[in-house]
């Protein structure tokens, strides 16, 4: 079984939380029994999360050796320059080693997305922009660290695709079964 789920902002990619106070988890969304996340999406990130009951498939999705592309819409603080975009395309140096080159493009207009609750902080004096980034790794907070490394802090991060699996019209908290293998 393979499930596409639109993980809302401030939801953990696990079914339980022992923290105090307890945070929202996957348990509240009526997902089928026996599925587990194939990879992670940070608490403060949104979008496509795949869940499966197939351990080999989960490994294939998450293992960086398979170079499965993950695509993100990224709202950044600032106006990206050609040099900043090129640095992302060439691969930036992170504290745990160089990142593989990313697909990076500046979007002409903000994408059509659901409103985030709470909304991203708006500042009149600081412009923002939207990028589409594609990476084939999956290190901890990698997209946020990459954009910060080129001087473009991430304000909002939404994963839209993993391989050929797409978010499509799923709204936050919604899920649907997928046929697999999907990549």
Protein Blocks (a to p, Z undefined) as FASTA:
>chain_A
ZZdddddehiacbfbdfbdcddddfklnopaehiaceddddfkbgcjddddfbfklmmmm
mmmklopacddddddedjddfklmmmmmnopadfkbpaddddddddfbdcdddddddddd
ddfklccdddddddfbhpehklmmmmmmnopacfbdcdfbecjbcfklacehiacddddd
fZZ
